[in-house]
Amino acid sequence: MLAGCAPATEIEPVVTAQQKAALDSISAANLKGDLSFIASDVLQGRYTPSPGLEVAAEFIASQFRAARLKPAGDHDYFQTAPMIDRYMPKPASGMTVEGAGKKFTIAADSLVIFDTSQAVKIDRAPVLVFPTRDLDTLKKTDIAGKAIVVEQPDFDGMSPGQAMATYRKMRSFDIYVGASKAAIEIVVTKRLAPASPRLLSAEAAGARKVPVVQAANAELQRCLKHPDEGSASTVSTDVPGPENRAVTVKNVIGILPGSDPKLKDTYVLLTAHYDHIGTTETAGRMAMAPKSPNPDDHIYNGANDDGSGTVSVIEIARALAKLNQHPKRTLVFMTFFGEERGELGSRYYGEHPIFPISKTVADVNLEQVGRTDEVTNGKVTRETNTASLTGFDYSDVPKTLAEAGKAVGIRVYTDPEASDAYFTRSDNDALAEQGIPAHTLTVAFDYPDYHALGDEWQKVDYENMARVDRMVALALIRLANNSRPPQWNAQNPKTAPFREAQRKWAGQ
């Protein structure tokens, strides 16, 4: 039992005959049939947005329809999201820095525009140097009209725990700056990242956002190390406006209504993202170079990431829809767009929920559940009849999965390296930030063809995936039938922001 979590007292000790029949209907053949289409070349890697992603959405909706799930989108099974596909311009000129009686210019080819919502002319904006992204210090400082100079962290040299903590601090700092009246944020880096297109909600794209520019420059690096020397007092530069293209993308949502008069208006989510990184062209735009260049293959099929999660959501929905008596709470089956572009579908849902956040008790997100050839410390091991979850000790949701695993022969274990490190790297994170106990379940955190051209449907272990899906299905039944909703672990300080979000919507 997790410290700080009250016991989930109503875990069902046995699998009923009706439940067993539903679980047994989960078929390796069905999973293979669905995934061989979702991850086929016809869908061109399911980039967000693309015609292939549209076809995938229609296919998922057709399977929800065949299973007789009720549609739960604003348009049939689709939650439509108006987005802006934004392409960053190249700097038209350099950046001039003045201070301490000297002046230097950073050439345009040493700058990358990471984000901007409009053309901006910066004329001698006073420089504020933040050696670390300290949000408390930032909030106490007048940054209006200022050029905020920060350093890009070196994540490669960090432990998983350090990387997650640093990422969260960086994100909170940058969000605050982005919503402020600062003139510009300059991120000093040793290696420039290529300018990547950004996909934004229509609301976010329309709001004024402080431009963010990466700069590779030794003088600015020195300013970060010695911020009091005054070598950088003002900054001047011209930031050209972006190229925007309006698109509409879709989350796909079907529900199995609950059977209990009191609990049917509360919700348990099963989710996965159905997008991937497209072709070598689109992956190149996102600075995701091919790991295994092949002149005969230019499509990132994304069979395991996350075609496997997508078809598992479909197959588990089919199975549970066969139950004569539905679980007490309503089960929501949802596949997200845009995870590969920044968890966009899950973040959009969190900001525009179809079902009240306050009545959503848990989310089990599926990611990379098909491959059993896991890479650990450079070695490939075979992981069968096992699964793990991110944030394993963050709530008591993993306890329910572990108990279900015991019932069907799947060992649910804690991966001490990956549990925390991967919590922010999938769609569960966006829902956890809303206060929902949400975790990602995976079979292989890393595998030989991750984000590579070789992630094909033929390499998936379908029999193992079916067994894992039976465990997930049983856990969903138990989460939905338990009158006591899952709880965040109050003894783990890493859950503090999620518990705070939960308190806000709970009115506490």
Secondary structure, 3 states (H helix, E strand, C coil): CCCCCCCCCCCCCCCCHHHHHHHHCCCHHHHHHHHHHHCCHHHCCCCCCCHHHHHHHHHHHHHHHHCCCEECCCECCEEEEEEEEEECCCCCCCEEEEECCEEEEECHHHEEEEECCCCEEEEEEEEEECCCCCHHHHHCCCCCCCEEEEECCCHHHCCHHHHHHHHHHHHHHHHHHHCCCCCEEEEECCCCCCCCCEEEEHHHHHCCCCCEEEECCHHHHHHHHCHHHCCCCEEEEEECCCEEEEEEEEEEEEEECCCCCCCCCCEEEEEEECCCCCEHHHHHHCCCCCCCCECCECECCCHHHHHHHHHHHHHHHHHHCCCCCCCCCEEEEEEECCHHHCCHHHHHHHHCCCCCHHHEEEEEEECCCCCCEEEECCEEEECCCEEEECCCCCECHHHHHHHHHHHHCCEEECCCCHHHHCHHHCCHHHHHCCCCCEEEEECCCCCCCCCCCCCCHHHCCHHHHHHHHHHHHHHHHHHHHCCCCCCECCCCHHHHHHHHHHHHHHCC
